Amino acid sequence: MIDYFQGQYGNRLTFESEGTVKYNCHAWAWAGGTTYWMDPPNEKIYFTSPDNSYIGGLTNPSTATKMWYGTAVDHSAIVNASTNDLSSKWGYAP
């Protein structure tokens, strides 16, 4: 599966592991989980647990350590502000 995404996005992606159905982007970013799946809209219950790390409407988004796009995309990621990179998982994919 990595080959498919590498073909689509080239060197804009760095892969951390192969795809799995054990967890998705919300579990990866918000709960540090790699053994369960968090479906929308239920992922929001984890935004304040266990570390109360979700704050909506930041005036300076560059200080965020996690992000969530709550639009039709509904995606979460871990932010690395020093490199301006995101660490994420795409559904069942890598």
N, C-alpha and C positions, 0 to 999 in steps of 0.2 A: 504494500500500500504506500510506502514511503516513495517509491518510484513515481507513482501517479502524481503526488503532491510536489515532488521535486520537479517534474515535468511542467506542472502548472505555474509554479512560483519561483523556480530556479534557486539562486543563492540568497533570496530574501528570507529563506527559512533555514533554521538549524534544528535538526531533529534530535529529541532527547530519548525517544523510544518508539517502538512500533505501535500501531493502533491496537485498541482493546475495547470491549464492551463493558468492562468492569467499572469504569468511571467516566465522567464527562468533564467539561470545562469548569462547571460550577463546583463540583467536588474537588477538583484540582486546585482552583484558586482560593476558595473560601473555607473549605473544611480540611484542607490538607489531605484529603482522602484519595485513596487509590483503590478502594474496594467497593464503592457504591456509586449509584447514578442518581443525580439530583434533577428531577424534571421541573420545568416551569409550570405553574408559578411557585411551586413549593420550595425552590432554591432560596427564596428570600428569607425563609426562617433561619437560615444559616448565616446571614449577613451580620448578625449581631452575636453570633455564637461560634466558637468559644471565646474569641478575643475582642468582640465589639469593634471590629475594624471598619465597618461600613459607615461612611458619613456622606450623605447626599449633598449635591450642590457645592462642591469645593470651589472657593474663589481662586485657589492656586492648584490646579490639577497636577502640577509637576511634583507635588508632595505626596501624591497617592502611592500606596504600595500594592493596591489591588484595584481592578476596575470592572465595571459591569455595564454593558449596553443593554438597557431594558426596553429597547424598541422591538421591532419585528425580528431583529437579529438575535436578541436575548443571548448574549455571550459574556463570559467572564475570563479574566486573565490576571496573572501576577505581573506587576510593573517593576522593572529595574530602571530606576530613574538615572542612575549613573551611566548606563549605556543606551538609554532611551529605547529599550527592548521590552517586549511582552513575552511571558512564558504562558503557554496555553495548550489546550487540547480541543480538538474539533470533533465533538460527538463521539462516534465509534472510531474515528480516525486517529492518526498520530498527534 
